[in-house]
Each structure stands twice: as structure tokens, then as C-alpha cells.
């Protein structure tokens, strides 16, 4: 076999070529990565350069020149104001700094060198109007008196923002650390968010954004609370969270992505609203994130959108539900029908949730007014390959009664299928394809209480209490089933006898479950389901 030996100038040329290739591989600034609106979200994510499993994975970002270095206490705002029009990079030495506003400027990177604490908020606004949501909405809306200058600025969002290695300290008073308004191409790396305030109202996030956002990512960030949501992005496209950690017991919920219908506009002015111009959340990815703590009223991800991927995440505590979707009709264009399809919950490891995926029509916004031609549609979810220690239901579709439903001409979002549910395991039991919960089999399958997330000592104490306060048969006929497994049984559970007025309890419980599932209301007449009960 021949070997080629490189000498002198030839070796130097090869080395220079290699260095040039390496430099080109890293992204020059935050790369512009738009969704492929014709693909499913998991297909799009499979080749995304920020996906660690992608053959095209390349997380590196090269920051722009010039570089300005600051020391503790110096003003970031002053440094930004002195950057040239083309932008630059500000490197922060160890210490404390305040916040800033960046308006109508692109290509600015803020990077910490050492331990850097920021006590203040970073605000990025694509233009001067974007700072104030209400007036900005009126200035660019097709429904109002559009301001030409504002509209032209709105069509050209600013881009390329990078934040790395900063600890944001809210001091117990701030609700938000980073505000994003009409900006594209944002990456926040290796940051910590702590000591923020939960106003217990509305839905702000430690990171908040709206007015048209694309390509906004957090990577390796830690959200320690407190707050309503760790992150809230309204109408974002092609955005997500990668390898982030949320102390979810300190928040109302994890990540929130909503529909920013105010900014659904015909940006390219072709006379119609294209899919990429609809400001439902689209192509959202939460990948390999960790949720710590219990939050029995919260969720890991709530979205009013389509093509949402929740993949390979780990939930170490107990949540109300894992992923939720609410519909939203549009008031921007009566010809549009928002479709909230394509929620994909794949390969997650979960300690305990009541529902894995909750598709809900019970918001005040669900009932479309008569002038809206098409009600929104939702469904076509995928729940696949998840491992859950405790989960009574993998999927729940609900419609709760709401006063708006009684309005003349009101319509609700429609559920569409099929949903794909397969290869999920609950409490060590593989759930048959299509089933949403673990049912007991022909014979009772017994299981240790602790294997189903039940404290055996607490269960024994509850049974003793019941025995001391029950009738003649007491706990002898008691059977307790959790996740399809029999975790406690009395000595006479096969005994048969009349139950008399206890029938009322069974009936009312069944009715409550039907109401909860949206199958009927308390005003529904029995004859509507059993015609034989109707009077002649």
C-alpha cells in the first residue's frame, strides 16, 4: 500500500485548508433556520443543526466583531450604544451588571467570562413601535389604521442575538429576565434564572416574547424560579428548549407557547395569509429537558399550536399533566381555520402524571362568534415510546361547559383523528396499541403498592382507618386498583350481594366522569341517549 508523505508547503496548505473548513463549519452568528412547513415536526427536527442526534449537528456559534470587554459594574447599555451599526460582541468579566434595551439593532452577542450576575432585564425589540404591544398591534393590523412606517419596519425583523453564561437574578421582584419583541434568530446558552417573582396573574415567563418570533432557542439553561412559567413565547415558530432544567415546583408550569393572533398578518402582501404568516405556535421542540419537583396543578408544556414535539424529556416528580393543547380561533382573517394538529410526545421518562396529553376545548376562546367562518380543529396526536411510573390516562380529550356555548351561532373546536398511541409503558406494563390507560385483564394482576407510586405504609393506615369506621363486611370486600394492578384486596372480594342505595354513588360517579370527558352536561336529558325513556 502506498503512503503519501506531505512535506513543507504541502503540509502547511493542508493545515490551512483544514482550519478554513473548521471555521466554516461553525455558524457565523445565530443561523437562520426556518421550519419546513411541509414536513412533520419530528422530520424537521431530525436534520436540525441544534439536534444532538442529527447528522448535521453543529451547535457552535461564531460571534461578530468588534469585541468590547466590560468589568463588573460597567454599563452594558453604554457599550451597546457605542457599537457600530453592524453590531458586535460584548464580553462580560466576572461580577454584577444591570439590564439594557436593544431596539432596532441586529447582530449583538452578550457573553459572560466567569461568573456573571445580571440584576435587571434584557429587552430586544425589532423596532421602536414593538416596545409597546397595544399601539404596535394597532399600527400594523389590517383591522385598524395601519401606519406605513411601522408596517415596513414590522416586515423586517431584526436578527442574530446570542446570550451565553449569565445568571439572571430577579431579586424577588422582577417577573421577567429576557423580553423578545419582533425578533428572529435568538439563542440563549448556559444561563441560569433564579429569584424571580410570581405575580400569580396572567402568564408571564422568565423569558417572554411576542409580536412575531422565529428561531428562538434555549440550550442548557436552568430555571430555578419563581414565576408563572419558566418561558412564555407567543406565536413562535421553529423554536424550543434543549437540555434545559426546570425546578417546576417553583412555577405554575414549565414552558408555554401560545397563539399570537393579533400578529397574524399578510407579511408578503400576496393577498392571502400563508401558513408561515399564521401566528399559531408552530414547530416547537422541547428536547432532553429535566423537570424536578412536584407540581400537581401544572404541566411540563402547554401550547396553543401545531407540530409540537416533546421528546426524550425526564420528569422526576408529579405533574397534573405532561403536555396540553388548547384551541384558538382567529379574528385576523375570517378565511383562516387554525388547525392544532401534530402534538408528538415521544420517548419521555415520567414519574407521575394524571394525563400524558390533554386536548382541551374549555377556554373562553373556544366558542367562535358568528362572524368567524371556520371553527378551529385539533387532534391527530402521537403518544409513543414513553415510560411512565404512574399515569391513569395517556390521552384525554375534554370539553367543559362554558356560558359562551349558549350564544347564538357559537361553535366549538372539532376533534379530528386518528391519534397514534403505541409502545407506551405504565408501571412496567406495556399498554396495547390504541389504549389510553392500563385496564385490568381477565384475571386480577396483583402489584406491590410502591410499584404503582403508592406509599404502602400510608395505604395500610388508610385501610385500618376504614376498617374501624365501616360496617359489618368492612374492608373484607375492598379492592384497590392502581394503573390496572390490584394493590390491595380483602378476604371476600368475590362475595356477591345487593348494594341498595350505594347504586346512587356509582351512578353519580359515572355521570361525573362523562361530564369530565365532555360526553354530556348536568342539563343533558337521559332520553337523548336512551330514547325508550322519552314520554309518548
C-alpha atoms as one frame of an Amber mdcrd trajectory, in Angstrom:
protein
   0.000   0.000   0.000   1.388   3.394  -0.937   1.652   6.152   1.633   1.850
   9.808   0.664   4.204  11.916   2.777   3.456  15.636   2.909   6.360  17.999
   3.394   6.915  21.717   3.806   4.476  23.887   1.869   2.156  20.956   1.079
   1.640  20.198   4.783   1.029  23.868   5.554  -1.548  24.082   2.749  -3.435
  21.064   4.089  -3.423  22.528   7.625  -4.753  25.869   6.386  -7.459  24.109
   4.391  -8.472  22.147   7.488  -8.637  25.266   9.626 -10.718  27.039   6.993
 -13.139  24.106   6.852 -13.411  24.080  10.644 -14.119  27.802  10.759 -16.776
  27.489   8.092 -18.476  24.652   9.980 -19.343  26.870  12.933 -22.280  29.199
  12.427 -21.393  32.799  11.689 -23.751  34.287  14.223 -27.042  32.605  15.112
 -28.045  30.774  11.915 -31.364  31.485  10.255 -33.251  28.190  10.435 -36.823
  28.350   9.206 -39.280  25.464   9.574 -40.082  23.251   6.636 -43.828  23.861
   6.771 -44.481  20.857   4.526 -42.829  18.405   6.940 -43.900  16.895  10.259
 -42.121  18.430  13.246 -40.129  15.280  14.057 -38.951  15.050  10.445 -37.844
  18.684  10.528 -36.078  18.184  13.856 -34.244  15.068  12.627 -31.906  17.169
  10.449 -31.833  20.328  12.564 -28.267  21.525  13.320 -29.147  22.052  17.003
 -30.369  18.451  17.369 -27.602  16.416  19.087 -28.781  13.315  17.189 -28.807
  14.973  13.762 -26.123  14.054  11.214 -25.890  17.821  10.642 -25.460  18.671
  14.336 -23.345  21.788  14.837 -24.089  23.853  17.958 -21.188  26.306  17.608
 -21.807  29.991  17.051 -19.135  32.495  15.993 -19.717  35.961  17.443 -19.304
  39.154  15.420 -16.564  41.765  15.610 -15.736  44.149  17.188 -15.398  42.797
  20.732 -15.923  45.075  23.724 -14.851  43.870  27.178 -16.525  45.118  30.340
 -15.703  44.759  34.011 -18.100  44.451  36.927 -20.402  47.435  37.333 -19.843
  48.904  33.880 -22.937  49.647  31.786 -23.945  47.134  29.140 -26.328  49.766
  27.756 -23.477  52.249  27.185 -21.426  49.566  25.452 -24.321  48.640  23.160
 -24.972  52.271  22.273 -21.333  52.624  21.176 -21.290  49.535  18.944 -21.138
  50.222  15.192 -24.306  49.819  13.148 -23.250  46.304  12.100 -23.262  45.092
  15.703 -20.591  43.342  17.740 -19.882  41.264  20.825 -19.800  42.354  24.453
 -17.828  40.119  26.807 -18.578  40.497  30.490 -15.910  39.920  33.100 -16.857
  38.375  36.474 -19.182  40.482  38.617 -22.595  42.157  38.577 -24.280  44.127
  35.799 -27.602  45.796  35.051 -30.060  45.322  32.201 -30.457  47.098  28.866
 -32.737  47.792  25.891 -31.714  46.904  22.356 -34.067  48.492  19.827 -33.906
  48.146  16.035 -30.380  46.656  16.138 -29.185  43.285  14.832 -26.072  41.184
  15.388 -25.359  41.726  19.088 -23.916  38.974  21.293 -23.535  39.149  25.106
 -21.134  36.550  26.543 -20.066  36.000  30.145 -16.462  35.189  31.001 -16.509
  33.799  34.535 -19.412  34.140  36.974 -21.607  36.992  35.805 -24.820  38.031
  37.580 -27.301  40.368  35.917 -29.819  42.144  38.129 -32.140  43.586  35.548
 -33.882  42.655  32.315 -32.643  42.368  28.742 -35.142  43.748  26.203 -34.776
  43.084  22.472 -37.248  44.955  20.224 -37.162  44.762  16.436 -38.276  48.368
  16.038 -39.280  51.327  18.212 -43.013  50.557  17.948 -42.586  46.968  19.132
 -41.753  48.102  22.677 -45.440  48.861  23.390 -47.678  45.922  22.428 -51.088
  47.639  22.150 -50.139  50.633  19.987 -47.880  48.407  17.894 -50.709  45.969
  17.219 -52.955  48.820  16.084 -50.184  50.303  13.923 -49.621  47.111  11.891
 -53.048  45.450  11.983 -55.110  45.056   8.841 -58.130  45.670  11.046 -57.093
  49.210  12.015 -55.477  52.288  10.528 -52.142  50.824   9.542 -49.117  53.134
   9.990 -46.918  52.712   6.914 -43.602  53.305   8.702 -44.477  50.807  11.438
 -45.682  48.263   8.875 -42.484  48.496   6.823 -40.405  48.003   9.980 -42.584
  45.066  11.015 -41.839  43.285   7.732 -38.093  43.376   8.532 -37.490  41.827
  11.972 -34.032  42.243  13.454 -31.862  39.130  13.853 -28.868  37.375  15.391
 -28.827  37.653  19.171 -26.765  35.436  21.450 -26.672  35.322  25.268 -24.258
  32.937  26.991 -23.265  32.010  30.530 -25.189  34.622  32.545 -27.015  34.142
  35.843 -30.124  36.327  35.870 -31.163  37.247  39.429 -34.666  38.707  39.754
 -34.074  39.834  43.323 -37.513  38.552  44.299 -39.238  41.445  42.475 -38.727
  41.028  38.722 -41.047  38.716  36.779 -39.045  38.545  33.543 -35.340  38.365
  32.662 -35.417  38.476  28.843 -38.086  40.175  26.704 -38.239  39.459  22.953
 -40.403  41.597  20.652 -40.481  41.036  16.887 -37.029  39.447  16.636 -35.664
  36.374  14.867 -32.672  34.085  15.428 -32.058  34.117  19.168 -30.009  31.591
  21.166 -29.669  31.644  24.949 -26.952  29.237  26.134 -25.870  28.064  29.589
 -27.851  30.661  31.546 -29.448  30.425  35.000 -32.682  32.166  36.000 -33.371
  32.487  39.722 -35.149  34.562  42.392 -37.904  35.848  40.128 -41.355  36.900
  41.288 -44.634  35.088  40.611 -47.382  37.719  40.285 -49.972  34.919  40.276
 -51.744  36.638  37.383 -51.728  36.433  33.584 -48.966  34.195  32.182 -45.555
  35.906  32.059 -42.436  33.797  31.685 -38.923  34.292  32.966 -38.254  34.584
  29.237 -41.194  36.274  27.479 -41.796  37.190  23.862 -44.423  38.030  21.244
 -45.283  40.133  18.145 -43.799  37.611  15.703 -40.873  35.421  16.784 -38.883
  32.862  14.796 -35.972  30.601  15.673 -35.678  31.250  19.426 -33.798  28.577
  21.406 -32.611  27.953  24.949 -29.836  25.378  25.383 -28.505  24.041  28.671
 -30.338  26.658  30.726 -31.582  26.238  34.306 -34.838  27.753  35.542 -34.909
  27.865  39.345 -37.964  30.084  39.765 -40.100  31.508  40.827 -42.642  32.555
  38.231 -45.837  31.727  36.394 -43.957  29.928  33.596 -40.280  29.283  33.034
 -40.717  30.570  29.480 -43.625  32.105  27.553 -43.327  32.728  23.828 -46.414
  33.876  21.948 -46.770  32.784  18.329 -43.208  31.474  17.999 -42.148  29.377
  15.004 -39.206  26.986  14.787 -38.232  27.411  18.426 -37.630  25.347  21.529
 -35.752  24.156  24.588 -32.784  21.762  24.523 -31.175  20.138  27.596 -32.759
  22.645  29.967 -33.650  22.049  33.629 -36.781  23.372  35.350 -37.405  23.325
  39.095 -41.084  23.073  38.270 -42.347  23.131  41.857 -41.460  26.840  41.833
 -43.575  27.653  38.766 -47.212  27.327  37.751 -45.986  25.420  34.719 -42.941
  24.725  32.551 -42.899  26.112  29.006 -45.807  27.998  27.424 -46.221  28.586
  23.671 -49.435  30.360  22.657 -51.112  31.737  19.537 -50.389  35.432  18.929
 -53.391  36.021  16.669 -53.003  39.830  16.862 -49.954  39.468  14.623 -51.297
  37.043  12.029 -50.768  39.306   9.009 -50.116  39.063   5.266 -46.414  39.909
   5.571 -45.516  39.144   1.934 -48.612  41.031   0.741 -49.710  38.346  -1.691
 -53.372  38.808  -0.813 -53.690  35.767   1.462 -52.442  34.532   4.823 -49.883
  31.778   4.269 -49.094  29.123   6.898 -45.812  30.782   7.813 -47.758  34.016
   8.422 -50.189  32.443  10.886 -49.022  33.194  14.404 -50.109  29.964  15.992
 -47.129  28.346  17.692 -45.544  26.076  15.069 -42.618  23.668  15.023 -41.900
  23.813  18.732 -39.379  21.346  20.196 -38.731  20.521  23.857 -35.898  18.003
  23.793 -33.984  16.209  26.572 -35.080  18.601  29.303 -35.361  17.703  33.003
 -38.201  18.684  35.324 -37.557  18.432  39.067 -40.066  18.683  41.907 -43.807
  18.140  42.261 -46.464  20.399  40.739 -49.825  18.671  40.982 -51.617  21.533
  39.245 -49.076  22.231  36.498 -47.714  20.782  33.283 -44.374  20.449  31.536
 -45.501  22.045  28.250 -48.657  23.937  27.301 -49.135  25.024  23.701 -51.754
  26.591  21.500 -50.207  25.485  18.267 -49.389  22.752  15.794 -46.418  20.478
  15.097 -45.161  20.393  18.677 -42.534  17.817  19.686 -41.956  16.831  23.334
 -39.162  14.284  23.129 -36.753  12.421  25.429 -37.506  14.576  28.450 -37.358
  13.405  32.063 -39.951  14.279  34.719 -38.701  13.414  38.191 -41.794  14.482
  40.118 -45.583  14.543  39.880 -47.470  16.806  37.441 -51.149  17.329  36.655
 -50.462  16.529  33.004 -47.449  16.316  30.751 -48.405  18.204  27.582 -51.565
  20.240  26.978 -53.178  21.907  23.978 -55.962  24.499  23.877 -57.518  25.762
  20.631 -57.825  29.328  19.418 -59.922  30.797  16.651 -58.618  33.690  14.565
 -60.083  37.161  14.424 -57.376  38.321  11.999 -58.673  36.623   8.870 -62.162
  35.053   8.738 -60.970  32.757   5.916 -58.410  31.030   8.146 -59.069  27.808
  10.010 -56.409  27.270  12.653 -55.515  23.586  12.941 -53.896  22.388  16.131
 -52.587  19.079  14.834 -49.367  17.172  15.310 -48.625  17.081  19.027 -45.939
  14.413  19.353 -44.970  13.089  22.787 -42.173  10.590  22.196 -39.656   8.711
  24.311 -40.114  10.526  27.623 -39.447   9.143  31.120 -42.069  10.300  33.618
 -42.579   9.628  37.310 -46.257  10.545  37.657 -48.945  12.473  35.755 -52.730
  12.263  35.681 -52.797  12.605  31.882 -49.920  12.384  29.431 -51.623  14.558
  26.783 -54.612  16.797  27.471 -56.524  18.171  24.481 -58.947  20.709  25.896
 -61.682  22.869  24.386 -62.635  24.558  27.646 -61.107  28.019  27.239 -63.285
  31.124  26.979 -61.939  31.484  23.449 -63.268  28.166  22.200 -66.704  29.370
  21.205 -66.361  31.133  17.885 -68.541  34.205  17.312 -70.899  34.057  14.323
 -68.719  36.194  12.027 -65.902  33.627  12.169 -66.482  31.266   9.251 -64.462
  28.266  10.410 -64.042  26.879  13.916 -60.546  25.629  14.810 -59.711  21.938
  14.653 -57.457  19.869  16.869 -56.190  16.336  17.377 -54.023  13.880  15.418
 -51.680  13.482  18.390 -48.877  10.928  18.707 -48.007   9.372  22.080 -45.245
   6.856  21.533 -42.472   5.063  23.378 -42.981   6.777  26.732 -42.180   5.191
  30.086 -44.404   6.346  32.949 -44.303   5.086  36.518 -47.847   6.305  37.147
 -50.393   7.627  34.632 -54.124   6.839  34.738 -54.614   8.099  31.141 -52.324
   8.649  28.192 -54.781  10.893  26.339 -57.760  12.936  27.433 -59.993  14.981
  25.144 -62.302  17.237  27.132 -64.997  19.808  26.566 -66.186  21.505  29.714
 -69.417  23.539  29.719 -68.953  27.264  29.220 -71.514  30.106  29.081 -70.285
  31.161  25.629 -71.571  27.882  24.208 -75.125  29.139  24.643 -74.567  32.155
  22.401 -76.385  32.081  19.091 -74.132  30.888  16.289 -71.318  29.809  18.614
 -69.272  26.814  17.524 -66.550  24.803  19.211 -63.242  23.390  18.078 -63.602
  19.975  16.482 -61.555  16.916  17.421 -60.034  15.055  14.472 -58.171  11.755
  14.282 -56.556   9.450  14.126 -54.421   9.691  17.238 -51.419   7.351  17.323
 -50.819   5.686  20.703 -48.285   2.874  20.833 -45.321   1.321  22.649 -46.003
   3.113  25.923 -45.265   1.547  29.296 -47.104   2.383  32.522 -45.810   0.953
  35.799 -43.785  -1.619  33.900 -46.757  -2.778  31.823 -46.761  -2.359  28.035
 -50.054  -0.723  27.049 -51.759  -2.248  23.980 -51.637  -0.059  20.894 -54.502
   2.421  20.832 -55.352   2.088  24.531 -55.131   5.217  26.650 -54.885   3.510
  30.044 -53.917   0.295  31.774 -57.024  -1.862  32.255 -57.205  -4.949  34.478
 -57.098  -8.166  32.488 -59.423 -11.176  32.707 -57.698 -12.108  35.957 -56.592
  -9.570  38.536 -52.901  -8.811  38.188 -51.568  -8.072  41.639 -48.848  -5.468
  42.195 -46.966  -4.080  45.170 -48.294  -0.622  46.150 -44.875   1.000  45.859
 -44.538  -0.251  42.264 -47.590   1.866  41.408 -46.414   5.004  43.187 -48.395
   4.346  46.396 -46.823   4.520  49.844 -47.535   1.081  51.370 -47.438   2.397
  54.951 -49.941   5.156  54.176 -52.164   2.644  52.346 -52.141   0.273  55.343
 -53.040   3.130  57.686 -55.935   4.131  55.416 -57.273   0.566  55.395 -57.077
   0.358  59.210 -58.998   3.622  59.478 -61.629   2.368  57.019 -61.998  -0.889
  58.950 -62.612   1.000  62.177 -65.275   3.174  60.577 -67.100   0.798  58.223
 -69.920  -1.696  58.522 -70.082  -5.449  59.126 -68.239  -6.520  55.990 -65.803
  -3.649  56.345 -62.653  -3.936  54.340 -63.155  -7.626  53.636 -64.791  -6.753
  50.308 -62.440  -3.881  49.452 -60.334  -3.991  46.283 -57.996  -1.131  45.316
 -56.728  -0.928  41.722 -53.988   1.433  40.552 -52.800   1.587  36.928 -54.576
  -1.689  36.236 -52.830  -3.505  39.078 -54.536  -4.808  42.228 -52.558  -3.253
  45.091 -54.870  -4.278  47.967 -57.609  -6.885  48.360 -59.826  -8.069  51.179
 -60.609 -11.673  52.010 -64.130 -11.628  50.458 -63.747  -9.568  47.295 -65.658
 -12.173  45.249 -68.713 -12.086  47.526 -71.931 -11.078  45.701 -74.852  -9.265
  47.341 -77.168  -6.326  46.766 -75.709  -2.844  47.219 -79.024  -0.951  47.597
 -78.620   2.828  47.676 -74.887   2.580  47.053 -76.025   2.363  43.412 -76.539
   6.135  43.574 -72.852   6.604  44.320 -71.835   4.503  41.326 -74.278   6.322
  39.051 -73.224   9.807  40.159 -69.549   8.875  39.773 -70.175   7.596  36.245
 -72.087  10.777  35.413 -69.232  12.903  36.752 -66.761  11.050  34.553 -68.990
  11.543  31.497 -69.238  15.282  32.215 -65.464  15.483  32.726 -64.931  13.774
  29.367 -67.325  16.171  27.651 -69.828  13.447  26.765 -72.721  15.236  28.459
 -73.598  18.038  30.891 -75.742  18.242  34.005 -78.514  19.566  31.758 -78.416
  16.619  29.343 -81.624  14.590  29.350 -81.426  10.803  29.710 -83.883  10.368
  26.824 -81.329  11.935  24.472 -79.194   8.828  24.933 -81.871   6.276  25.795
 -84.895   7.113  23.600 -87.019   4.469  25.379 -87.154   6.789  28.381 -88.941
   9.520  26.405 -92.602  10.159  27.165 -95.087   9.231  24.460
